[in-house]
């Protein structure tokens, strides 16, 4: 038997697997690396996060990614080269992290790599009748596997699309396995570049579970800050937005979008919610002369309104929801305040209350997806295209 497969089958048979989950989102801050001890599978899955860190991208590397990120006119040669380069750089970051933690590569069973999204194109967004849903994550898994010597599972979103989904959100799978709780209606709210949530019903019925993007999380706020302030990449503690006043004229125009009016579930990305979207809304509302502070206050209000509207649309007023936040947006005090004001009957927590670092949650969920690829059984989410009942990921062998 090929030695790769011998080790692979040994890993499948283990009661507890050491899996590194990787996540790099649309904010392009860096690479989240979560070293997870995973036991069991499916509804019996248990995860302990042994170590976690975010390795920031250098400004030069960040600029290279941004040059091909969410652009229809991206240079194809650069896309090709960055696929290899991102894989190699992620491998270096992993090796440095596990060395810091006192872990040898041979002690790690599997790496679960999300890759770096550079374009997300669901049919609802591209509206080209002869083409399917599409999404592209780069950062080649074979480069990671060969350079680290660790089996790598990657490219999770393609199976989701092949089975009828839109390639996102994928959090629903890990959310259901890790966080469902009998007797509590839970909303797992992730506020990354794009905001999304998973609903976990109190009766644990998988066929009632759903997950959806709702619109911009931090992406518009981050893009605006980066376009107006040298060397600042996000509005830390909402310091800029707190100094501004919401423009209702601009806010109303920002809310005019076919995507925002579309039925749930749905997916989107910075391909729609970007600076051009903001500029067009300012042109229509004649608010081009607003101060930076007022624009940021309005964008923060926009994100909160989009989230509140989506959650309110899904649940009745008498349904007592427990909302567990994760993602960078949960660190924005103004945004959290607006969410609590908009959903006064809900109870707000973070995934810290569920023993998972909220900054690590997305990386942890990909470790769970990889564990399901190894040893899971398919959860029946019913006959719904948005949540296909599948396992995901391609296997890359190290030699």
N, C-alpha and C positions, 0 to 999 in steps of 0.2 A: 504493500500500500504506500502511496505517496506520503512522505513524512508530514506534509501540510495537513492532509486529511486525517492522519492518525491523531495529531494534536487537536484538530478541530472536533473530532468525535469524542475525544477525551473531555474537551471543554463542555460539550453537550451533556455528558453524563455526570458532571460535577454537581454537587448539591448547592454550591455557592460559587458564583463567577465574579471575577474582578473585571469590570468593564469601564472604560473611559468614554464618557459622553462628551461630544464637542458641539458647540453652537456658535455661529457667527451670524448675527442678524442684520437687518437692513440699516441699523444705525452705524454699522461699520466701526464700532468702537474697538473691537479686538476679538480674541478667541476665548470663549468660556470653556474651561476644562474641568470636568467633574469626575473624580475617581470614585466609582460606586461599587459597593459589594451588593450583588443581586442574588437573591435566592428564590426558588420557586418559579412559577410562571403563571400567566393568565391571572385569574382572580386571586391566586395565592402568592402573587409577587410581593416580595419585601425588598426594600432598598435602604441601605445605609450609605450616606455620603461621607466617605473617609477623608477626602480632601477636595478643595475647590479653589480655583483662581481664575481671574480674567487676565489674559496676557494682552496688553494694549498693542494695537498696530502703530507702527511708526508713522509720522506724518507723510513721509515719502511713499510708504506702502499704501497708506490710506488713499493718497492721491492717485496711485496706479489703479486701485480697485474702482475708485469713483469715475475714472476715465471711461470705464466700460459698464458701469452700473446703471441699469434702468434706462439705457439709451438705445433707441432704434438705429442710430447711426454709428454704433460702436465699431471700432476697427477689428475686423475678424482675426487678423494675425495676433493682435494684442489679446483677444479673448482666448485664442489657442495657447499662447505663451503663459498667460496668467493662470490657466487651468493647471498647468504643470507647476508654476511658481508657488501658487497658493498651497497646493498639496505638499510641496517640499518645505515651505515655511511653517505650515501647521505641524508637520512631522518634527521639525526642530523645536517648536514650542512645547510639544508633548514630551520630548526627551528631556528638555530642560526642567519641565515641571515635575516629572516623576523622579528625576535625580534629586531635586530639592526635597521631595517627600521621602527619599530613601527607598524608592521602589525601582527594581530592575525591570527592563522590558520583558524578560521571560516570565515575570510574575503576573503580567497583565494578560488576560485571556483574549480580550477583544477591544477594539476601538470602534465606537459608533460615531461616524462623521456626517454631520448635516451638510457640510460644504458651505460655500458662500453664494447666496442667491445673487444673480446679476440681472435676471429678468423673470417676471411672473406674468403670464399671458392667458388667463382664463378666457373662454369664448365670449363671456359676457363683456369683457373689456376689449378684446381685439375685434370682435364683431365681423369676422371674416367667415362666411358661410361654409367654405370648403375646408376649413382647418379645425382641428380639435383643440381642447384645452392644452396649454403648454406651460412649462416652467423650466428654468435652467439654474442649476447650482454647480459651481466649478470648485476645483480643489481636488485633483484626481486621487481617488482612494488607493490605487496601486502605488502611487508615490509614497503615500503615508505608510502603507503596509511594508513596502520594501525598505524604506529608510528607518523605520522603527523596529522591524522584525516582528510586528504584531498583526494578526489577522484583523482586517478592517472591513466593517460593513458600512456601506455608504449609499448615496443616491436613493433615499427612501421615497421621495415624492413621485417618482415615475410610475411605480406600481399603483399608487393611489389614482393617478390619472388613467392608467391603462384599465383599471377596474371601474371607471365611470366617475371618479371624483375630479376635483379641480386642482389637486396637489396641495391643498391647504384648507383649513388648518389641520395639522396632524396631531396636535396636543390632545385631541379627544381620546385617542387610544390609551396613552399613558395616564391621562387624567382619570379615566374610568377605572383602570386597573389599580391605581395607587390611592385615589382620593375619594371614591364612592363611600358613603356612610349611610347605613340604614337609618331612616328616621329624620334625615336632614336634607333639604333641598339645597344643593350647593351650586354656586356659579364660580368657576375658576377663571378669573379675569386676568389676562396677560396684556399689559400695556407696554409693548415694544414699539418699534417704528410704526407698525400697524397694530391696532387694538383688536383683540379677539377674545371670545369666551367659550367655555364648555359648560353645558348644563348637565348636572348629575342629579337625577331624581331620587327622592327619598326612598322609593321602593326598590332601588337598584335595578330597575328594568332597563337592560341595555338598548332595547328598541325605542325607548323614550329619550335616550341621550342624543344630544346634537351639539355641534360646534360650528362657530361662524366667525369670520372677520366682520367687524362693524364699521371700520373706517380708520382714519388717521389716529395713531397714538401719539408718538413723539416726532414722527417724521417731518411734519410741516414746521413745528417749533424748532427742531434741530436745524433744518435746512435754512430757515430764516436767520437764526442766530449766526450760523456759519457764513452767510452771505453778507452780514452787516458788521460783524465783530471779528477782528483779527485774532487768531489763536484761541478762540472760544468755540467749543463744539456743542454745548447745550446750555440751557438756562438753569444753572445750579441753584437749587432751592427756590426756583421761580423768582429769583432776585429781580430780573428785568420785568417779568409779567406783573409782579406785585406793584410796580410803580406806574402801571398803565391803567387805562379805563377801557372797558369793552365798547367797541363800536357796533351798535346793533345793526347799522346799515351793512357793514362788512360781514357780520355774523350771519345775517339773513341770506346774503349772496353765497357765502360758503356752504350753506345748507342746501343750495339748489344743485342737486346732482342726481342723475339717474341711478347711480349706485346706491346712494343713501335711501332712495325711495323703493329700491328693489326688495323683494321678499327675502327673508332669511331661509336657509343659510346661503352665504356667498363669500367670495374671496376678492381681495384687491391688493394693491401694493403702491409703492412710490411712482410706478408708471402712471398712475392717475393723480395721486395726492402729492404734488410737488410744487415748486415755486411758480411754475406756469399756472397751476390751478389757483394759487393765491393771487397772482398778478391779474388774471382774468376776472376774479371776483372783485378786486379793488377797482379795476376799470369799470365794471358794471355798476358798482356802488359809488363811484366817484370818491374813493377814500384813499387815493394814492399819496396824499400828504400827511397821513397819520404818522405819529411818532413811532419809533421802534417799540417803545414800551406799550403803546396802545395796540399795535399789531400783535405783540406777544400775548397781551392780556386777552385779545379776541381769539387768537389761535388756541390758547389754553381752554377758553370757554367753548370753542368749537369742538375740541376733542371730548370734553366732558359731556356736552349735549348729545353728540353722536352715540357715546356709550350709554348714557341714561335713556335715550330714546329707544335704542335697540333692546335693552334689558326690559324696559317698561312694556314694549310691544309683545314680548314673549311671555310675560307672567302677569297674573292678576294681582290687584292691589292687596288682597288678603293672603297672598302666598308669602310666607315668611322666608326670605332668602338669606343664606349665608354666603357672602361674597369674599372669596380668597384671592388677594391680589398678588401679582408677580410682575417682573419686568421693570425697566427703568422708570416708567411713569409713576410707579408707586412711591418713588422718592421725591416726587414733585408735590410739595405740600398744598399749593393752591389747587392743583388738579384734584387731589384727594378730597379736599374740602368741598369743591364743587360737586364731586360725585356723591358725597354723603348728603349734601343739601338736596341733590336731585333725586336721591333714592332714600328718603328718610326712614322708611320702614324696614330697610335691609340692615343686616349686621355685617360690619366690615372687619376683615382680618387680613393677614398675609399668610403665605404658605409656611412661614416660620412656625405658625400655630399648628401645622401638620408635620413639623419636624423636617421640612425641606427648605433650605435656604432659597428665598424667592429669586435671588440673582442667579442661582444655579439651576432653577427648575427646568428651563428649556433643555439644557444639556443633559440633565438627569432623564428627562422624558425620552431622549434619543437613545440613552443607554437601555431604557426599558424596551424600546422598539427593537433594538438589536437582540436583547434577551429573548423577545418573542420570536424573532427570526430563528434563533438557535433552538428554542425549546418550548415555544408556546403552542397553544391551540387556538384556532380562530374564534374570536368572540362574535356572536351573532347580533349584529346591529340592525337586522331587518333588511328589507329590500329598498334601501335608500341610497341613491347614487352619491350623495354628499358624504356618506360614511360607509364606504365599502367594507365588507367583512373579510379582511385580508391581513397577511403579514407582509412586511416591506423590507427592502434593502438588498443590495448586491454585495456579494462576498468577494473580497480581494485577498489573495493569499500572499504571504511575504516572500516566498521563494519557490 
